[in-house]
């Protein structure tokens, strides 16, 4: 389990020991980062994730996608592009 919020996700996530034992969750929700990552990896669309987890916002999901893209670019040795 993560003990801190990954760099790049600080704006949309928090850690509260009283919510899911301190697992990083999206602000205003009890939805952990791992759940969203698993749904994205499973091929679920943003709309389906938002339907399944109505406390999430489109900004939550888009921030995770930008964060993932940044990790992939870094791993491939590519420059970070801000879009």
N, C-alpha and C positions, 0 to 999 in steps of 0.2 A: 504494500500500500504506500502511496505517496505521502510524504509528511509535509510537503510544501507545494504551493501552486506552481506549475511549470511556467517559466518565463514566457510571456506572450499571452497568457490567459488570466493574468491578475485582474483585469478589468471586469471579467464576467464570472469569476469563481471565488469561492471562499472556503475556509476550513473552520469548522466549528466542532469541538469535541462532543457537543450534545446532538449533532446531526450525523447519523450513520457512523458514529465512532470516530469522527474527525476525517472521514474520507473527503477529498476535494469534490465539492458540489457546485452547481451553478447557482449564482446569486438568486435568492428568492425561491429556491426549489429544494427538494430532497433528491435530485437527480445527479448521480455521480458522473464524472468525466468518463469513467470506464464504460458506462452504459451507452453513452453517446458514441464513443469510439467503436464499440462492438456493433452498434446499429449501422454506423457508416461503413464499417468493414463488411458487414453483411449485405451491403448493397441497398439499404433502405434510403429512400429519398428524404430530403429535408421535410417535405410536407407530411410524409408518413411518420417521421420521428415527432414532429410537432403535434400530430394527431394522437399519437400514443402517449406523449408526455406533454399535456397541455400547459404545464407550468413553465416549460421552456419557451424561449423566444427565438425568432429567426436570427437575431444577433448572436445568441449563444452558439448556434450551430455554425453560422458563417465564421465566427471567430475561431472555432475549432478547426474548420477547414483551412483557413489562412495559416493557422499554427502548424497544422500537418504539412501543408505545402512548404512552409519555411523549413521544417525539419528535413523533408525530402530533398529540397534544394541544397541545404547545408551538407547532407550526407553525400550528395552527388558532386560536391565541390563547385556548385553554381552560385552566382551572385544572387543576393536577395533582391527581388523586384517589388516595389510597393505599387499596388494597383488600386 
